[in-house]
Amino acid sequence: GTWGGGVSFYDGKTWQSLTSEDGLAGDVVYSIAQDDDGVFWFGTNKGLSRYDGKAWQTFAKGGPNGLIDDNVYAVIAHPSGEIWVGTRGGVTRLGYGE
């Protein structure tokens, strides 16, 4: 993760970046987790992003799967499929694997 440049990764040949223009919730990335299905979860300054390699999904404050706060500082993918999200306002548990 970066402080304003999204998330960068090495594809084996070159460095690539994913930003809010690609679907990432925010370009300040505080935390990254990968679940047992290989899905990446990014904690950003504008919510939580889920990326399965093809499509993005954003979880934000006040949304249908709302977070307590949009500043996501910690993400943990539990083997049960639950995603635990640490924000400035507290902890949110997403029962994503249910």
N, C-alpha and C positions, 0 to 999 in steps of 0.2 A: 504494500500500500504506500501511497505518497501523500504529501501534504499539499494537495491542490492539483495533482496531475493524474488522478485516478489510480489504477492499479497496473503495474507493469509485470511482465513475465517473459521468460526466455523460451522460445519455441524449438530450440535445438539448433537454430541457425542465426536468428536475430532477436532483438528485444522488441516486444509488442506492448502496446498500452490499450487499456479499456477505460473510457471516460463516460461522463454523463451523456455525451453525444451518442455513445453506443448503447446506453440503457442503464448504466450505473446510477444509483440514486443521487450520489453526491461525489465530488471529486476529491474530497478529503477522506481518505480511507484509514480508519483507526484500527480495524481488526479484520481478520480473515479466518474462516473455518471451512473445512471440507467434510461433508457427511459421508456415511457408508456407501451411498449410491454415486459418489463422485461429484455431487453438486457442490458448488462453491457458494458461500455466504459471506457478504462483505458488510461490515459495519461502517457507516459513513456519517458525515455531518448532516445528511438529509434523509436518514432512514436506513433500513436494512435492505440489501439487494440479494436476490437468489438468482444464480446463473447456472444453467445446466449444460452450457456449451452451445446452446442454440437460442434459447429465449431467456429474457429477464423478467423478474417479478419484483416489485417494490412493496415493502411494508413500511408504513409511515404513521406518525401520530394522527389519530382521528380516523384512519381508514377502516375498512371492514375487518381487517386483521390488525387493528391498531396497536401501536407501541405507546408506551408511556411518554416517551420523548424521542425526538428525531436524531439526537446525537448518540450514536451507538458505539460505545467504547469497547465492548467485549462480546464475542459470539462463541458459543460452544455447541457443537453438534453431538448430541448424546446418541449412543447406539440404538436406543428405543425409537429414534426418529424425531424426538423433541429437539427443538432449537431453543436454547437459553440465550437471552439477549440482555446485556447490561447497558443501561442508558444513564444519562445524567439524572433522570427522575426516578430510577429504580429498575427492577428486573421484570422482564416479560418472558413468559414461556409460550412458545408456539408449538402446538401439538401437530406438527406438519406430517409426521409419519402415521398418524391415526387414521 
